């Protein structure tokens, strides 16, 4: 099982806060999503853990309170996933009893859904907060605290520096402004979704998807793969000119879904490179990505083939020198492996 939380010894690497004691938060994502779909609202998703000083300071500003939920409740459903028990189970004391180990395993199993969601939304630190559409697409990844810019982590007393020297926590005006901005983006996103899914013209629908695509952070674009697939499906003659980038985005999203099945990843990129409307540079990149995937599983034959296709796709590009060097490297790796196999 993947461990999605890496605890670094530095004091500011992972900061926990929680207002999990607050009422009116939904603790089940599926229930929150159903409510959002039914009400037409977006979702405020908070991955949290145990309370600490950050939480206390935010709560003094009203974050997570009934007033906070009331203020933004017309536009959002509030979902909070408390990962405290999961973190404790994953970091169980080596001297734990059999009973404690059994309880930890049970907790790990029960919280698997939350962990999958955390991985889906690329959560690496806690707290992590998002404003999502009712479909679960990321509108905004929010941060209500930050490491102070004027703090030097290399100074001698860094480990014992006072809290205020390390962390800057937003006040009410700051987090309200961020929430207001996120809701504006949510409404824009929803408006474009309605156009994209309508029976309107291909031009208007693709333009709406393009606006969504451009406003979505690169990290979360794989989540909107259905929209990229929609563009490829409805704009069969590439009238919009957007089919190539959505073809490539769709391939990248499918590769993410394939995970560590690098043979499948290679085939995904190879297939994408054969689709219509791509430029030579587009094809070059896709074949290069296919070659990298094949190298992961030491399929040097296919890797070399794809690098050569990458070269042929755009022979005048600035990448030719590197691609030729890559072929030499593949040949060397294949030779070394063959010699090792013969020795064995």
N, C-alpha and C positions, 0 to 999 in steps of 0.2 A: 504494500500500500504506500502511495506517495505521501511524503511528509510535506505539506505545503507551507508550514511555518518554520522558518529558520531563525533560531534565537541567537543573536550576536551579542558578544559580551559587552559591547558598548551600550551605555545607558540610554541612548536615544534611538537605537535601531528599531525597537518595537515598543510602541506606547499603547497601553491598554486603557480604555475607558468604557463605561457602560452605564446606561440608565435602565438596565433590565428590570429594575424594580418598578419602573413606571407602568401604569396601566394603559390600556387601549392600544398597545402594540400587538400585532399578530406574530406568533412565534413559528408559524408554518408557512413556508414560501408558497406552496401550491394553493393553500387557502387564500393567501393574500393576492395571488395572481388571479384566481377565480373571481374574487371580489372586485379587483381592478377591471377585469374584462366586463363584469356585469354592470359596474357603475361608470365605465368609461374613463376612469382615473388612471394616473400613472402610479408608480410604486416607489416609495422611499425604502431602500434596502440597506440595513445596517448590520454589518458583521462585527460583533463585539465580544469582549471578554470581561474579566473582573474589573471592578471599580478601582480607580486610582486617582491621583491628584488632578489629572487632566479632566476626568469625568466630573469631579467635584466642582472644578472651575467653570466648566461648560454649563453645568446644571444651575449654577448661580446666575448665569446669563439667560437661563430659561430653556436651554436646549433639552429636548425630549420631554418637556413638561406637557401638561394637558393644554396649556395655552399655545404651546408650539404646535401641537397636533391640530388644535382647533384652527389656528391661523392658516395652516397649509392643507387642512383636511378636505377642502373643496376640490383640490387638484390631485391629492395623493392618498394612497393607502400605505400605512406604515408597517413594515415588516422588520423584525429584529431577530437575528440568529445569534444566540449566545453560544460561543464555542468554548467556554471555560471548561466544562466537563471533558470535552474532547481533548483539549490541550493537556489537561491533567492526566488523562488516560494514556496519551501518547508519551508523556514524560514521567511515567510511573517509576517510583524508586526501585532500583535493582533488588533491594531487599524486601520487596513487597511480598505479602503472603499469597497463597494460592487463591484464597477468597478475594483478595484485592485484585489479583490478576484477572480472575474470572469477571469481576465487576467492570474492570477496565475494558476487557474484550467486548463485553455487552455494550458499554458506552460507545466504543468505537463503531460497532455495528449499527447502533441506533442513530448515530450522527453522520452516517456515510452520505446521506442526501445533502446535508449542509456542507460537507467537505467537497462534494462534487460541484455544488454551486459556487463555493469559494474558488475552486480551480477554474470553473467556467468564466468567472468574472476576474480572473487573474489576481486574486487577493494574495498579497505577500506580507502585508503588515496589518495590524489591528490598532485602532478601528479602521474599517474601510466602509465608506458610505457611497451609495449610488442613487441617482434618480433614473428610473427605468420607465419605458413605455409599458402599457398593459400587456404587450407581447413579450416583454422581458429584454428589449433592446436597450443598450446603455445610452442615455441622453447626456449624463454628466457624472463624472467621478468626483466626489466632493471631499475636501479636506478642511477641517475646522481647526487644525493646529499645524504647527510647523516647527522645525528646528531653527532657532534664531540665526540669522545670517551673520551676526556679529560674534557668534560663539566659535572659539577655536578648539576643536576636539583634540588637538595635538599638545595642548598645554599640560603641564605636569599634574595639576589637580583636576583634570577633566572628569575623572570618575566620581569625584565628590563635589562637583560644582553644584551650586544651588539650582533648584528647579527652574526658576525664572531666567536663569542665564542660558538654559538649554532649550526650553520649549516655550513657544509663543502660542497661547490659546486664544482663539477668536472670541470677541465679545458679541453681544446680541446684535449690534448693528452689522457686524461683519458676516455672521452666519445667516442673518436675515437677507442681506444683499445677495449672498451666494445662492440661497434658496430661491429668491425671486428670479435671479438670472436663469437658474435651472428650469424653473417652471415656464419661463418664456420659451426656452429651447424645447421643452416638452410639447408645448402647444404648437410650435412650428413643426416639430417632428410629426405630431398627430395629423396636422393639416396636410403635410406631404404624403403621409401614409394613406389618407383617404383618397388623394388624387392618384397615387400609384396603384391602388387596388380598385379604382373605378373603371367604368367602361369608356373613359375619355380617350382622346387621341394618344397614339403611341408617343408622339413628341412630348406632350404634357406629362404623361406617366413616367417616361424616362427622365425628364427634367426633375420631377419630384424625387425619384430615387437618387439621382445625382446629388441633389441638395442634402438628402439624408446621409449619403455616403461621405460627402465632403465634411459634414458637421460631426461625423462619428470619428472618435479617436482611432488611430491605426490599430491599437491593441484590441479594440472591440469590434472591428469590422467583420471579423469572421462570424460574428453572431447574426449579421444581416445577410448571410449568404443567400437566403430565399429571395431577397430583393435583387441581388446580382443575377440570380438565376432567372428572375422575371424579365429583366432587361434583355438577356440573351434570348429568351423565348419569344418576346413580343416584337423585338426590333430585328427581324430576320434579315433585313438588308442593311443594317447598321446606318440607318438614316440619321440617327442622333450622333454618330461618331463615338458613342460611349461603350459599344459592345466589347472592344478589346480590353479595356480596363476592368470591366465586370467579368469577362472571361478569366482574366488573371486573378482577380479577387476570389472568384468562385473556386478556382484551382487551389489557391492558398488555403481557403476555408476547408475544402475537402481534405487537404493534406493535414490540417490540424486535427480533423476528426479521425484520420487514419492513425494518429499517434505514432507509436514506435514501429508500426508495420511499414518499414522503409521500402520494401519491394512494391507495396501498394502505392506509397507516396510517389515513387519513381514513375509508375504507370499513370498516375493522375496528372503529373506535369507533362509527360510525354503526350498523353491524349490531348491535353489543353493546347499544346504547341501545334497541333495539327488542325485546330479550328480556324474558321474563316476570319478575315479582317485584321488579323494580327500583323504588326510590322515585323521586319526582320529582327529588330532589337528586342521586341516582345518575345519572339520565338527563341532568340538566343538566351534570354534569361530563363525561360521555362525549361529548355533543354539542360541548361547549366544546373538548375535546381534538381532536375531528374538525375543528373550525373552524381550530384552530391548525395542524394538518397541512396543510389546504388552502391556508392562507396561505403556507406554505413554498414551494408551487409556484405561487403567485399565482393560484390558482383562487378568485377573489373571489366568484363567484356561489355556489359551494357553501359557501364560508366564511360568507357572510352568511346563507344558508339554515340552516346548522347553528347559528349563534348565535341565530337567531330560535327554532329548536326548543329550544335550551338555555333561553331565556327562558320559552317556553311550558310547558316541563316543570315548572318550579317558580317561578311568577310572583311569589311572595311571599318569595323567598329574599333574603338580604342581598347577593347578587351581581348583582342586576338592574341597579343603577346602572353597574357596570363592564361588564356585557354590552351595555347600550345604548351606552355609550361605544365599545365595540369595534365595533359596527355602524357608527357614525359614522366610525371610523377606516378600516374596510374600504371604505366608500363613497368616502372621500377617496382612498385608495390606488388604487381602481379608476378613479376619475376622472382622476387624474394619469397613470396608465398609458395610458388611452385617449387623452388629449391628446398624450402623447409619441408614441404610435403614429400619430396623425393628422399630427403634424409630420414624421415620418419618411416 
